[in-house]
Amino acid sequence: MNLKDKVIFITGASRGIGLEIALRCAKDGAKIVVVAKTAEPNPKLEGTIYTAAEQIEKAGGKALPFVVDVRDEEMVSNAITKTVETFGGIDILINNASAITLDPTLAIPVKRFDLIFDVNVRATFMCSKLCIPYLKKASNPHILTLSPPLNMKPNWFKNHLAYTMSKYGMSMCTLGMAEEFKQDGIAVNSLWPKTLIATAAISANFPQQLYNASRKPSIVADAAYLILTSNSREVTGNFFIDEDVLRQQGITDFSGYSLHPGADLYPDLYIE
């Protein structure tokens, strides 16, 4: 099974993990809907929806870029409508857009709390809800959300409670929707990296030495591809870890994914 002509709606696809997944799917000739806010170049953040679309086309796919704030229901709904008008449907939704803050309870402004919940939880729920009527018509429909396995140990909550609640809210969408839409044949899964991934968000929120101890986004993209090409009626309700997905396919050498080969890797949040 491959992704040729599959219509893939990806939030936060202008850079980082979202773009890397898009490029991996584009190699099969997939039709990628690039959904993100960045239309103009930012000196601090590389990439726009248009540069992403150009890369996708060069990789062998078709690209449809939309400027969308995933917190805005009308913008999301319009993008979905235009996607269906252009490509005829939606086969895959990837909830990749995410906002991060690692502030403790007393330090986080309420506006920042609202932002991460709107981008992480609300947008994941809303994008899924609005895409599901079209996914029900697809031949091998998938929802893949970039969120961690649910782990209720207090140490994952004590230092950054708001962020943990927001990411776990995304994971709870996976938990509930996988069961709710199982009879419709829609696979709903989460994917999370075993180590830190070298993205702009990690660079901005972690010390440089931890960024240097990260892996490239391509490891997450390769794992996502394997999930998205699986049978949607057989693979649902899982909280996948990128390295584990690849190991199940017989891949044991991950050195090529390291940002700095030979460096000691740093585990991602929520990984023990």
N, C-alpha and C positions, 0 to 999 in steps of 0.2 A: 504494500500500500504506500502511495506517496501523496503529495499535496498539490499535484498539478491541477490548476483551475479552481482549487478550493478558495473560498472567500474568507479571509481572516481579518477580523476587526481587532486591532491592537491599541489599547490605550497607553499613553506615555511612550510612543514608538519613535520619537525623534532622536533618541540617543540611548546609550547604555544597554541594559539587558533587553528592553523592548525592541530596540533597533536590531540588536544581534539576533534575536529570535526571528524578526522579520526577514533578515538577510538569509538566515538558514532555510526558512520556508520558501523564499524566493528562488532558491536554487532548483526547486522542483517545478517552478512555473506557477506558483501560487499568486492569487490576487490579494494584495495587502492593502488594507485601509489604515492609513497612518493618522492616528488621532492624538493630538497633543496641542498645547497652548503656543508653542514657540514658532512664530512665523518670521520673526526678524532675528538676525544673529545677535548673540549675547557674548560679550567678551569673556565672561566667566564660565559659560556653558556652551560647549561645542554642539552644533547641529540644530537644524530647524526641520519642520515637517517637509519642506521642499528639498533640502539636501538629503534627507532620509529617503524620500521618494525617488530621487535620482540614483541613489545607491541601490535601492531595491530593483529598479529597472535594469541597471547594469548587471545585477546578480542573476537576472533571468526572470524576474517576476513582473507583475503589473502593479502599479501603485496608484492609490487614490488618497491624496492628503486632505485633511480637514483641520482647520483651527477650531479646537474644542476645549472648553473648560469642563472637565468631567463633573464638576459640581453643578453645572447648569443643565437641567432636564431638557429644555428646549433645544439647546445646542446638540446634546447627545441624540435626542430623538430625530432631529433633522439630519444628522450625519448617518444614522441608521437608515432612514428613509431614502436618502440619496444613494447609499450603498446598494440597497435592494434595487433601486431604479437603474443603477449603472451595471451591477454585476448579477442581478437576478436572485439574490438571496444572501444568506450568511451561514457558513459552515462551522466557523470556529470563533469564539470570543476569548481574547487573552486580557485579563484584568491585571495589567502591569503597572499602571499609574499609581504612584504612592508618594506620600509626604512623610518626612522623618523629623522628629525632634526627640532628643534624649534627655530633655529637662526633667528634673524631679518635680513632684507635685507643687511645692511652694514657689517654684521658679517659672513654671510655664504660664504664659499669659492665656487667658480664656479664649482670646481670638485665635491663638495658635492651636489650642485644644480643638476648637471648632473646625479649623482648617484641616487638621490631620484626620478628624473623624469624617468630614465631608469628602475628602479625597480618597481615603482608604476604605471606610465602611460603606458610606452612602453611595459612592460612585460604583463600587463593586456590586452592591445590591441592585442599583438602578440600571447599570449597563446590562447586567445579567437579565433582569426582569424584562427590559425592552428588547433584548436580542432573542430570548427564549421562543417567542412565537415563530420566529424564522428558523431557529435551530431545530424546532420540532419537525420541520419540513426537509431537513438536510439528511443525507444518507449516512453520514458518520459524524454526528455533531459533538463538539467538545467545548467545554468552558475550562480554561486553565487560569488559575489565580496565583500570583506570586505572593505567597503568604506561608507562614511557618506552621509546623505541626503544633497542635494544641498541647501545651505543657503547663499544668497548673501549679508548678513549684513556685513558692513565693519569691525566690531570688530573681526570677524573670520579671517581676512586677515592681520590686522595691525601689529601683533606681530610675525607672522611666515608665511609670504606671500608665500614663496617657498613651504613649506610643504602643506599648504592649497590648493594651485594650483595643486599640485601633487595628493592629495587625491581626490579633486574634478574632476581631470582628469579621475580617475578611475570610479567615479560616472557618469561622462558623457559617458563613455563606456556603462554603464548600460542603461542610458537614450536612447542612440541612437540605440544600438544593440537590445534592447527589441522591439523597433518598427520595425527595419530593418528585424528581423528574426521571427516576430510574426506569419507570415503565415507558417513558417516551424515548428511551434509548440515548439520552443525552448524558455523556460522561462529564462529570464535574470533579475536578481534581485541583490540588494545590501543589506547588513546586517551590522548593527553598534550597538555597545553596549551603553546602557543608562548611565552606570557608567564606570569608569576606570576598566580595567581588569588586574589582577595580572599576568603580563608577564614580561619577561626579559627586553623588550623594555621600559615598564613603570618604572621598577626598575631603569634602567639606565638613564632615562630622566626626572624623576619627584622626588621630595623629598620623603623621606621614609614615612612620615606621609600620603602622598597621596597614596602611594602603599598600605599602611595598610588600607586605606579607599576604597579598590577595591573589586570587586567580582572575583570569580574563573572563569577560561575560560569555565567551563562546562555550564554556562548559555548561552553563545554564541553557543556552540555546540548543546545544546538541541533545541535552536531556529532554527539553521541551519537545523537540522534533520527534523523539521516540515515543513520547506520550501521545502526541497529536496524531501519529500514524497508527496507533493501536485501535483495536475494536472498541467502539464507544459503549457497547453493551456488556463488555467484559472487564473494562478498566474504569472504575468510577469510585468516588469516595475515598481517594487516597491522599496522603500527605507525603509526597515524594521528596527525596533528597537527591540533588543532581548527581552526585558521585555514585550513589546506590543504583540509580537508574542505569547509568553507564556500566557499572559492574555487572548488572544482570544481563547485559549484552556481551559480556566477556572482555570488556575493556578494563585493563588493570594499570596501564601506564598513563598517569595524569600529569606528567612533568611538563608536557607541552602547553598545558593550560596555565601554568604559573606565570605571574607577571615577571617575576625574577626567579628563573629556574635555580633550584637548590636552596632557596630561602625557606625558613620555617613558616608554614602557613598558619594563619590565625582563624580559629573557628568563628562562624557567624553567630549572631544572637540566636538564642533558643536551641542551640545545638550542644549536646553534651557528649 
